[in-house]
Amino acid sequence: CTDLREIRILLRVLSRQVGSRTRAKGFAGKSVFIKLKYSDFKTVTRSELSSSALDNGGDICKIALKLLSRTDAGKRPVRLVGVGIGQLVPAGMPDFEQMELPFFRQLKQLKMEK
């Protein structure tokens, strides 16, 4: 398929399914990815990390469509389209911030003083 409109419609449908299945299992994902296989069987994957965990098909779809724009879809025939999420966390879990250990903070200060 070289029709971008059809591929976008398919991404919307797949994103809703991913969101629905994820919610049903009580999870959300922090990364969204798409996978395309072209007619010559070359496979490409594009992914993006979200600032918050997602389980809504609409939110997943927005990112998936943005990722689609970073492929050759529409220019090259596509034979397979996939959407998924990764870095799963339990739904409703607050977003966590990576904290530094005091040792690393001291090391950074020493490096800045030099």
Stockholm file with secondary structure:
# STOCKHOLM 1.0

chainA/1-114         CTDLREIRILLRVLSRQVGSRTRAKGFAGKSVFIKLKYSDFKTVTRSELSSSALDNGGDICKIALKLLSRTDAGKRPVRLVGVGIGQLVPAGMPDFEQMELPFFRQLKQLKMEK
#=GR chainA/1-114 SS CCCHHHHHHHHHHHHHHHHHHHHHTTEEEEEEEEEEEETTCCEEEEEEEEEEEECCHHHHHHHHHHHHTTSCBTTBCEEEEEEEEEEEEETTCCCCCCCCCHHHHHHHHHHHHC
#=GC SS_cons         CCCHHHHHHHHHHHHHHHHHHHHHTTEEEEEEEEEEEETTCCEEEEEEEEEEEECCHHHHHHHHHHHHTTSCBTTBCEEEEEEEEEEEEETTCCCCCCCCCHHHHHHHHHHHHC
//
